[in-house]
C-alpha cells in the first residue's frame, strides 16, 4: 500500500499569502477555549444545525494557521476538528499536522497504534459521531502538510519547528522532525524521548512558529517562537498575529490533563 493518502509527506508552499495570519498553538480538544480565542480575535462563529457545520466569518482578510495537535487529552476533540475543517473548507484557515493528529489518522486507517497519551479520550468522544464524520476527519488528516511556508518564505509554521536548511524539503526525516522535533534517541527516567533544543542554534531568515512542547510564556529566540502555552494542562491557548507579532491568549477553563513534562521556562522571572 503506497497511496498518496498514506504517504503524507507534503509541505505546503504559499509564497503569495502575506497574511495577516493568526497562528494558533496546540488546541488538544479545548473547544471552548478555541472559540473564545477566535472570538477575541474578532472571528464570528455560528453553528448551522441543519448542515451540522460552523459558519465562520474572519476579520479583515485574516487567515488562521493552526500549529497542529488539534486532538487528544482535552474535553472535545471532535468539535475542534469540525470547526477547523469547516474553517479550512471556507478558505479561512490552514493547518499543519501534529504528532497527535498523525496518530489519530493512523488509527482511523487501521494501523496498530497504542491508545494512550489522550488518544483514548478522543476515541471515546468520537463514538457518538457517524461514519460520514469519521471519514471526513480521516480525509482531512490525510491532507495535512507537515510544514507550511508563507509570505515569500519569510514565515514557516511546523508543529515542532524546523531548521532552516530543511525548509521546503519533503522527506520522511523532515516529516518526523516537523511532527516530533529532534531528539537524542534516548529516553529520560519517565520514558519520554529527550528532546534537543533546535531553536537555540537557529540562525535562519524565516520566522519559525511552532508548538509541541508547552512553555509558560512564548518567548522569541533567534527568529523562532513556541506558542504552545499548554491550554489542556491548565495553561492558556495562544495566538501570534503575523506580521504584527501581537500575542493574544485566553486562559484555560480547567486543567484537563496532567503534564508529564514540566512546562519550559526560558526566563526565571515570574
C-alpha positions in Angstrom: 0.0 0.0 0.0 1.6 3.2 -1.1 -1.3 5.5 -1.8 -1.0 9.3 -1.8 -3.1 9.5 1.4 -0.7 7.2 3.2 2.5 9.0 2.2 1.5 12.4 3.7 5.0 13.8 3.1 4.0 17.1 1.6 4.8 20.5 2.7 2.7 23.4 1.5 4.3 26.5 -0.1 2.1 29.6 -0.4 4.6 32.4 -1.1 1.9 34.8 -2.3 0.0 34.6 1.0 1.1 37.6 3.1 -1.4 37.5 5.9 -2.3 38.8 8.3 -2.3 35.4 10.0 -3.4 34.3 13.4 -1.2 31.4 14.2 -2.8 29.3 16.9 -1.0 26.9 19.3 -1.8 23.3 20.3 -5.6 23.1 20.9 -5.7 19.5 22.2 -9.5 19.3 22.2 -10.0 22.5 24.1 -13.0 23.6 22.0 -14.5 26.3 24.3 -11.1 28.0 24.6 -10.6 27.9 20.9 -14.0 29.5 20.2 -13.2 32.1 22.9 -9.8 32.9 21.4 -11.2 33.2 17.9 -13.9 35.5 19.1 -11.4 37.6 20.9 -9.6 37.8 17.5 -12.9 39.0 16.1 -13.9 35.9 14.2 -17.7 35.4 14.0 -18.7 31.7 14.6 -22.2 30.3 14.2 -23.3 26.7 14.2 -25.7 25.6 11.4 -27.6 22.7 13.0 -29.2 21.6 9.7 -25.9 21.3 7.9 -24.0 20.3 11.1 -21.2 22.8 10.4 -19.7 26.0 11.6 -20.1 29.1 9.5 -17.2 31.4 10.3 -16.5 35.0 9.2 -12.9 36.1 9.6 -11.9 39.7 10.5 -10.5 41.8 7.6 -8.6 39.4 5.2 -7.2 37.4 8.1 -6.4 33.7 7.9 -5.9 31.3 10.9 -3.0 28.9 10.8 -3.1 26.0 13.3 0.3 24.5 14.5 -1.3 21.1 14.9 -2.2 18.8 17.8 -5.9 19.6 17.5 -6.9 16.4 19.3 -6.3 14.3 22.4 -6.3 15.0 26.2 -9.0 17.7 26.1 -12.7 17.6 26.5 -14.0 17.9 22.9 -11.6 16.9 20.1 -14.4 16.1 17.6 -15.8 19.7 17.6 -12.3 21.2 17.4 -11.8 19.0 14.3 -15.2 20.1 12.9 -14.5 23.8 13.5 -11.0 23.7 12.0 -12.2 21.5 9.0 -15.0 24.0 8.3 -12.7 27.0 8.5 -10.3 25.2 6.1 -13.2 24.4 3.7 -14.2 28.1 3.8 -10.7 29.2 2.9 -10.2 30.8 6.3 -7.5 28.6 7.8 -4.5 26.4 7.2 -3.3 23.6 9.5 -0.2 21.5 9.8 -0.2 18.0 11.2 0.9 17.5 14.8 2.0 14.1 16.2 -1.3 13.6 17.9 -3.3 14.3 14.7 -1.0 11.9 12.8 -1.6 9.2 15.3 -5.3 9.6 15.1 -5.1 9.4 11.3 -3.1 6.2 11.5 -5.7 4.7 13.9 -8.5 5.7 11.6 -6.9 3.9 8.6 -6.5 0.8 10.6 -2.9 0.9 11.7 -1.8 -0.6 15.0 -1.3 2.3 17.4 -1.1 2.5 21.2 -4.3 4.1 22.5 -2.8 6.3 25.2 -1.5 9.9 25.8 -5.0 11.2 25.5 -6.0 9.3 22.3 -8.3 7.1 24.5 -10.4 10.2 25.2 -10.6 11.2 21.5 -11.7 7.6 20.7 -14.4 7.8 23.3 -15.6 11.2 22.2 -15.8 10.1 18.5 -18.1 7.2 19.4 -21.2 9.4 19.2 -20.2 10.6 15.6 -21.3 8.8 12.5 -19.1 7.2 9.8 -19.5 10.2 7.5 -17.9 12.4 10.0 -15.1 9.9 10.7 -14.4 9.6 7.0 -14.2 13.4 6.7 -11.8 13.5 9.6 -9.7 10.8 8.0 -9.6 12.7 4.7 -8.8 15.9 6.4 -5.9 14.5 8.5 -4.5 12.7 5.4 -4.3 16.1 3.6 -2.4 18.0 6.3 1.1 19.2 5.3 3.9 18.8 7.8 5.0 22.4 7.3 3.7 25.5 5.6 5.9 28.2 4.0 4.1 31.6 3.7 4.9 35.2 2.8 7.7 34.7 0.2 9.4 32.3 2.5 9.5 34.7 5.5 7.2 32.6 7.7 7.3 28.9 8.3 4.8 27.0 10.5 5.7 23.5 11.7 4.3 21.6 14.7 7.6 21.0 16.4 9.6 23.6 14.4 12.2 23.1 11.6 15.8 24.1 11.0 16.4 26.4 8.1 18.2 24.1 5.7 15.2 21.8 5.8 12.5 24.4 4.9 10.7 23.2 1.7 12.2 19.7 1.9 9.9 16.6 1.7 11.5 13.5 3.1 10.3 11.1 5.8 13.0 12.5 8.0 11.8 16.1 7.6 8.3 15.0 8.3 9.4 13.3 11.5 11.2 16.4 12.6 8.1 18.5 12.0 5.9 16.2 14.0 8.2 15.3 16.9 11.2 17.7 16.8 14.8 16.4 17.1 15.6 14.0 19.9 18.8 12.4 21.2 17.4 9.0 20.6 17.5 8.4 24.3 14.7 8.5 26.9 14.5 10.0 30.4 13.5 8.4 33.6 9.8 8.8 32.7 10.3 7.0 29.4 10.0 10.2 27.4 12.2 11.0 24.4 14.9 13.5 25.3 14.3 16.5 23.0 17.0 18.7 21.5 16.7 22.5 21.6 17.0 23.2 17.9 15.8 26.8 18.3 18.9 27.6 20.4 21.1 27.4 17.3 18.6 28.7 14.7 20.0 31.4 12.5 17.6 31.4 9.6 16.0 34.4 8.0 12.5 32.9 8.1 10.4 33.2 11.2 9.5 29.8 12.5 6.3 29.5 14.6 5.7 26.2 16.3 4.3 24.4 19.4 4.6 20.8 20.6 6.3 21.5 23.9 4.4 23.6 26.4 6.1 26.9 27.6 5.0 29.2 30.3 5.4 32.2 28.1 6.0 32.5 24.4 9.5 33.9 24.0 11.3 35.0 20.8 14.5 33.1 20.3 16.6 33.5 17.2 13.6 34.3 15.0 11.6 31.4 16.4 8.7 31.3 18.8 6.9 28.5 20.5 3.2 29.4 21.1 2.1 26.2 22.8 1.2 27.6 26.2 -0.4 24.3 27.5 -4.1 25.1 27.4 -5.0 21.4 28.0 -2.7 21.4 31.1 -4.5 24.4 32.7 -2.3 27.0 30.9 -3.5 29.2 28.1 -4.4 29.0 24.4 -2.3 31.5 22.5 -2.3 33.1 19.0 0.5 35.0 17.4 -0.7 37.7 14.9 1.7 37.9 11.9 3.3 40.2 10.7 2.5 42.4 13.7 3.9 39.9 16.3 1.0 40.5 18.7 0.3 37.7 21.2 -3.3 37.1 22.2 -4.3 34.4 24.7 -7.2 33.0 26.7 -6.9 31.2 30.0 -7.8 27.6 30.1 -11.2 26.9 31.8 -9.9 23.9 33.5 -6.9 21.5 33.9 -8.0 18.7 31.6 -4.8 16.6 31.8 -1.6 16.4 33.9 1.5 17.3 32.0 4.1 14.6 32.2 6.8 17.1 31.2 7.3 20.3 33.1 6.5 23.5 31.1 9.6 25.1 29.8 10.6 28.4 31.2 13.1 30.5 29.2 13.1 33.2 31.8 13.5 32.9 35.6 11.2 35.8 36.4 7.6 35.2 37.4 
